Amino acid sequence: MWKFASLKKKAKEKSGLEELSAEEIAAIEGIFKNDKVDEVPQYLSVKEVSILTGLTPQIVRRHCANGKYAAYQPGGGNGTWHIESAQFRTYPNWLDFLQKRDELFSNSQQVAKLALQLWDESEKVEE
């Protein structure tokens, strides 16, 4: 776990979109192989890539259309982009992005559970 903390600290110290060293990449891959991080989706949305890279969604879409990012549109020429996540795993803020994403997912699950509880309680009151 100490490697994870030091890696995260080093990633925060880097500025801009510098790539991580080979050692840091190997450490990240080790984390994924050891299932220490929740499963990462195969594809990211334009919004997620925008958050990760600091680019505007319009620029992210343009990079997808120009082939700078490995991505495709499942509906053909219009619609949402599915952007391969593997190309962003070497970004210095990748670990922070995953942590924030997991927190948002956890919060969504809690909201859904509370909504179900309220639904169940309202059904009991109506009976």
C-alpha beads as a LAMMPS data file, in Angstrom:
LAMMPS data file: protein, C-alpha beads

127 atoms
126 bonds

1 atom types
1 bond types

-500.0 500.0 xlo xhi
-500.0 500.0 ylo yhi
-500.0 500.0 zlo zhi

Masses

1 110.0

Atoms # bond

1 1 1 0.000 0.000 0.000
2 1 1 2.943 2.340 0.590
3 1 1 3.838 2.112 -3.116
4 1 1 0.335 3.262 -4.010
5 1 1 0.577 6.278 -1.697
6 1 1 4.034 7.290 -2.921
7 1 1 2.976 6.796 -6.536
8 1 1 -0.086 8.963 -5.989
9 1 1 2.047 11.653 -4.333
10 1 1 4.535 11.626 -7.189
11 1 1 1.738 11.814 -9.754
12 1 1 0.326 14.890 -7.996
13 1 1 3.748 16.558 -8.074
14 1 1 3.955 16.260 -11.849
15 1 1 2.476 19.141 -13.754
16 1 1 0.499 19.135 -16.968
17 1 1 0.005 15.929 -18.864
18 1 1 3.494 14.433 -18.431
19 1 1 3.689 10.710 -18.821
20 1 1 4.672 8.530 -15.875
21 1 1 7.990 6.679 -15.792
22 1 1 8.225 2.999 -16.730
23 1 1 8.527 2.112 -13.033
24 1 1 5.370 4.040 -12.173
25 1 1 3.487 2.425 -15.058
26 1 1 4.597 -1.011 -13.856
27 1 1 3.369 -0.162 -10.342
28 1 1 -0.033 0.895 -11.705
29 1 1 -0.287 -2.274 -13.780
30 1 1 0.588 -4.279 -10.666
31 1 1 -2.246 -2.634 -8.782
32 1 1 -4.675 -3.599 -11.533
33 1 1 -3.372 -7.168 -11.723
34 1 1 -3.708 -7.596 -7.965
35 1 1 -7.315 -6.352 -8.040
36 1 1 -6.501 -3.526 -5.631
37 1 1 -8.536 -1.132 -7.771
38 1 1 -12.099 -1.773 -8.850
39 1 1 -12.616 -2.895 -12.399
40 1 1 -11.954 -0.138 -14.891
41 1 1 -14.374 0.187 -17.794
42 1 1 -13.133 -0.595 -21.268
43 1 1 -14.486 2.728 -22.536
44 1 1 -14.759 6.228 -21.104
45 1 1 -17.240 8.950 -21.994
46 1 1 -16.321 12.329 -23.465
47 1 1 -17.107 13.900 -20.084
48 1 1 -14.807 11.487 -18.236
49 1 1 -11.931 12.078 -20.667
50 1 1 -12.531 15.815 -20.386
51 1 1 -12.210 15.614 -16.601
52 1 1 -9.138 13.398 -16.844
53 1 1 -7.274 15.482 -19.427
54 1 1 -8.490 18.961 -18.536
55 1 1 -9.621 19.505 -22.134
56 1 1 -13.063 20.765 -23.061
57 1 1 -15.592 18.166 -24.236
58 1 1 -15.558 19.775 -27.698
59 1 1 -11.782 19.272 -28.006
60 1 1 -12.107 15.671 -26.778
61 1 1 -14.745 14.990 -29.458
62 1 1 -12.508 16.600 -32.074
63 1 1 -9.581 14.382 -31.002
64 1 1 -11.862 11.353 -31.313
65 1 1 -12.987 12.387 -34.793
66 1 1 -9.404 13.081 -35.928
67 1 1 -8.149 9.741 -34.598
68 1 1 -5.907 11.178 -31.873
69 1 1 -7.863 9.095 -29.350
70 1 1 -8.821 5.491 -30.028
71 1 1 -12.608 5.814 -30.027
72 1 1 -15.732 4.962 -31.970
73 1 1 -19.364 5.977 -32.206
74 1 1 -21.648 2.938 -31.800
75 1 1 -24.509 4.704 -33.588
76 1 1 -22.482 5.521 -36.683
77 1 1 -21.588 9.121 -37.477
78 1 1 -23.738 10.708 -34.779
79 1 1 -24.082 10.186 -31.069
80 1 1 -21.849 9.441 -28.148
81 1 1 -18.206 8.450 -28.330
82 1 1 -16.808 5.338 -26.668
83 1 1 -13.178 6.180 -25.905
84 1 1 -10.795 3.349 -24.991
85 1 1 -9.605 3.803 -21.415
86 1 1 -6.270 1.988 -21.849
87 1 1 -4.692 4.994 -23.569
88 1 1 -5.161 7.161 -20.466
89 1 1 -3.726 4.816 -17.816
90 1 1 -0.326 6.523 -17.945
91 1 1 -1.725 9.975 -17.172
92 1 1 -0.439 11.315 -13.830
93 1 1 -3.951 11.939 -12.468
94 1 1 -5.315 8.509 -13.531
95 1 1 -5.403 7.187 -9.955
96 1 1 -7.186 10.297 -8.653
97 1 1 -9.664 10.011 -11.523
98 1 1 -10.409 6.382 -10.625
99 1 1 -10.853 7.265 -6.973
100 1 1 -13.284 10.105 -7.755
101 1 1 -15.150 7.879 -10.203
102 1 1 -15.499 5.164 -7.556
103 1 1 -16.719 7.721 -5.008
104 1 1 -19.373 8.973 -7.432
105 1 1 -20.467 5.414 -8.140
106 1 1 -20.644 4.655 -4.414
107 1 1 -22.710 7.797 -3.815
108 1 1 -25.074 6.806 -6.633
109 1 1 -25.534 3.385 -5.067
110 1 1 -26.363 4.962 -1.707
111 1 1 -28.918 7.280 -3.310
112 1 1 -30.520 4.319 -5.085
113 1 1 -30.737 2.355 -1.820
114 1 1 -32.336 5.302 -0.035
115 1 1 -34.824 5.741 -2.879
116 1 1 -35.801 2.072 -2.608
117 1 1 -36.236 2.414 1.152
118 1 1 -38.481 5.449 0.684
119 1 1 -40.463 3.590 -1.964
120 1 1 -40.959 0.618 0.361
121 1 1 -41.992 2.896 3.241
122 1 1 -44.505 4.762 1.087
123 1 1 -46.068 1.460 -0.028
124 1 1 -46.461 0.388 3.613
125 1 1 -48.164 3.681 4.508
126 1 1 -50.625 3.341 1.601
127 1 1 -51.694 -0.142 2.736

Bonds

1 1 1 2
2 1 2 3
3 1 3 4
4 1 4 5
5 1 5 6
6 1 6 7
7 1 7 8
8 1 8 9
9 1 9 10
10 1 10 11
11 1 11 12
12 1 12 13
13 1 13 14
14 1 14 15
15 1 15 16
16 1 16 17
17 1 17 18
18 1 18 19
19 1 19 20
20 1 20 21
21 1 21 22
22 1 22 23
23 1 23 24
24 1 24 25
25 1 25 26
26 1 26 27
27 1 27 28
28 1 28 29
29 1 29 30
30 1 30 31
31 1 31 32
32 1 32 33
33 1 33 34
34 1 34 35
35 1 35 36
36 1 36 37
37 1 37 38
38 1 38 39
39 1 39 40
40 1 40 41
41 1 41 42
42 1 42 43
43 1 43 44
44 1 44 45
45 1 45 46
46 1 46 47
47 1 47 48
48 1 48 49
49 1 49 50
50 1 50 51
51 1 51 52
52 1 52 53
53 1 53 54
54 1 54 55
55 1 55 56
56 1 56 57
57 1 57 58
58 1 58 59
59 1 59 60
60 1 60 61
61 1 61 62
62 1 62 63
63 1 63 64
64 1 64 65
65 1 65 66
66 1 66 67
67 1 67 68
68 1 68 69
69 1 69 70
70 1 70 71
71 1 71 72
72 1 72 73
73 1 73 74
74 1 74 75
75 1 75 76
76 1 76 77
77 1 77 78
78 1 78 79
79 1 79 80
80 1 80 81
81 1 81 82
82 1 82 83
83 1 83 84
84 1 84 85
85 1 85 86
86 1 86 87
87 1 87 88
88 1 88 89
89 1 89 90
90 1 90 91
91 1 91 92
92 1 92 93
93 1 93 94
94 1 94 95
95 1 95 96
96 1 96 97
97 1 97 98
98 1 98 99
99 1 99 100
100 1 100 101
101 1 101 102
102 1 102 103
103 1 103 104
104 1 104 105
105 1 105 106
106 1 106 107
107 1 107 108
108 1 108 109
109 1 109 110
110 1 110 111
111 1 111 112
112 1 112 113
113 1 113 114
114 1 114 115
115 1 115 116
116 1 116 117
117 1 117 118
118 1 118 119
119 1 119 120
120 1 120 121
121 1 121 122
122 1 122 123
123 1 123 124
124 1 124 125
125 1 125 126
126 1 126 127
